[in-house]
Amino acid sequence: MHPSRRAWLTALSCLGLLLCAASSSHAQEGSLRVGSKRFTESYILAEVLAQTASPHTASPPVVRQGLGNTAIVYEALRSGGIDLYTEYTGTIGLEILKNPQPMTREAMNAALAPLGLGAAIPLGFNDGYALAMRAADADRLGVRSLSDLARHPELRLGLSNEFIGRADGWQGLAARYGFGQKPTGLDHGLAYDAIAAKQIDVIDIYTTDAKIDHLGLRVLEDDRRYFPRYDAVLLYRLDVPTRFPQAWAALQKLEGRIDERAMIAMNARAELQGVAFDVIARDFLAQGKHSGPAGAESAARGFAAKLFGPDLGRLARQHLLLVAVSVWLAILIAVPLGILVFPHLRLRAVVLGLTGLLQTVPSLAMLAVLISLIGAIGTLPALIALTLYSLLPIMRNTVTGLAEVPVGLRQAGTALGMTGRQSLRLVLLPLSLPTLLAGVRTATAIAIGTATIAAFIGAGGFGERIVTGLALNDRELLVAGAVPAAVLALLSEGVFELIEYWLRRGQRRASS
């Protein structure tokens, strides 16, 4: 078959596989889809919303947990990947609507309506940003407010990356108070460990965080009133009340039901006792109590229970699917493309340069762009991202393998009267196969590691445990996600070793 025709067939095959993935990702469109950000409170509230709506929907709501920061979750909502999630009024006004002035909910809805979105159902608590430091140090230095903090440039700040980059975050705060410190970017959950270990002195916190009192932190007064209120509300697509009228009526009954003390207690059950998010939500909705046997039972779970938990099989299937399909798609694209560009030095350099450029795009940025372009979250954008990241090693090794075939062997094929296609099939590809296989091996290892990002957009895999472990600052859960991924990488290396052994054995037989 001529390479160009093969390339067309390859493209059609890829399109078919991607369409299958797309249909799978949209198969649950009839269900209410609830999203969450990647921190404890958002996980819990997503379960509260889903369990509240569940008795009033034809099929169980789909919960897309830990989708990432505001930008990714909002893009998932705007593109239709999810139907609603819990957001905060300060974030809506400053970060989403880019309005530096305080906004009423009516003004927010007027600005959101052209986007097909609305804000409704205030849950009853304010979860604002604040800065906190160890109470003992605050007493020693006489620091009570952010103005006091500005007079101590020697103090080390460790702030979440999102807070550093937000419109209502560090830059505006530093300008308001005249801070001269240069903060270090940290994950929100890890910052608590860092300040407890005295590696940093000041962190940004959510005012409903459970570890503030647990670690003896002093919340500094915002004496110049920089931070707005962050009242928890539902940010939703405007068609939700029409599509799910009974579920929406049930959700409206949550208005004002969760106060700050209740939210802190629920966060504490997750972060300090290790209780599962769905259990916390179920207990709150059933009886409004925040302690009991469920918490004790979950707290007793050790590493083995987390590693071999009931989700292991599901996560393994999701991870394997993402890796296998993305690498196969990359092979279908990269090998024919490598063969096509091999004879053309300039074209080859351009194509390899472009595929190399893809490797420099940060994975979360790639996912955010893909969500925006295709209007979906979950498996489809994850597969596309993993396929793009797998192209370079396969294409480069295809070109390298073809270039390593001795000129004499190529000429021998021509002398025997072989056509170009026959020479490619019988001489060039068989001799370049070991190098090509090494590229596939590298691509597979990359895909296994990179597939953990799929959890940020609801595609599952072992990254689901890693993302949740980061949110809860649960090292055991982090390792319970990392270990299966490492085992999968080792198994893939073993499989490729066997394949290479069979290839060497076949070559020895052919030469004897």
Order of alpha helices (4+ residues) and beta strands (2+ residues): alpha-beta-alpha-beta-alpha-beta-alpha-beta-beta-alpha-alpha-beta-alpha-alpha-beta-alpha-beta-alpha-beta-beta-alpha-alpha-alpha-alpha-alpha-alpha-alpha-alpha-alpha-alpha-alpha-alpha-alpha-alpha-alpha
